[in-house]
Amino acid sequence: MNTKISIIGLGWLGVPLALQLQQNGYTISGTTTTLDKLETLSKHPFQVCRIKVETDNIIGDWEAFIHQSNILIINFPPKRIDNIETIHPLQIAQIIKQTSKTTKVIFVSSTSVYQNTNALINETVNCVPEKASGIGLVKAEQLLRDYFGSNLTILRLAGLIGPKRHPGRFLTNKKQLKNPNVPINLIHQKDCVGLIETILERDCFGETINGCADVHPKRKDFYENAAVRLNLPLPVFGTQKEEHYKIVDNSKSKSLLNFEYEFSNPEWIFSKEPLLKNQS
């Protein structure tokens, strides 16, 4: 039977994911929120429709988008707006309301759901997010878990790097950076796509999985390397008496999925990819 996958959110991650899954033989449909992006995305070999998920309804033909879909991938992050801790769960509730609970779902979440414990942190901990977006994601995860149950897998991704998200972009207009000595948690776009591919291939549902590179370089070292690669001035770091961090444990993704990270060291982005000024 041909598997149809519907992807909410054809953005930085959604487009390469859709292209890869299409190449693998899946039937793909995806969404965008604007007419401009709809026109741009129409060049790709999969169906694209305009869908906008609001807090009280879904604008667009949701039934056509979800029709005969075996799998739904929810891939739109909380916006950086006021009250997002309330808004994002309401958006997810609208998706739940109009989707069969027999649908298998991958929810692309974030490691921002974890608090800074200055220690290694894995999927079993009780999440106490420190930012509004993380609070919204925890609420959204629980709504999805309550409804889809064992048909849901939550994929919590670390900080995203890759094409057009070169680490050097974080240095733009930054006069001073904080926490120079903390380990950082990052994941490359190729590994994000690879993890989702593997979850589908292994039919791995009913799980919560962290996606993060093996290596956690110090923040100062990493961003100084980024500056050197882009011929930018070295960043200036402040001095903090107390530095707060977390180290995201990715061991479950490797043991459960037998997944091998292509960018197991995020600093490989400096040597594996052509790094152009416009990427920053």
Secondary structure, DSSP 4 states (H G I P E B T S, - for coil): -PPEEEEE--STTHHHHHHHHHHTT-EEEEEESSHHHHHHHTTSSSEEEE-EE-SS-EES-HHHHHTT-SEEEE--PPPSSTTHHHHHHHHHHHHHHTS-TTSEEEEEEEGGGS---SSEE-TTSPP--SSHHHHHHHHHHHHHHHHHGGGEEEEEE-EEEBTTB-GGGGGTT-S-BS-TTSB--EEEHHHHHHHHHHHHHTT--S-EEEE--S---BHHHHHHHHHHHTTPPPPPB---SS----EE--HHHHHHH----TTSSGGGHHHHS---GGG-
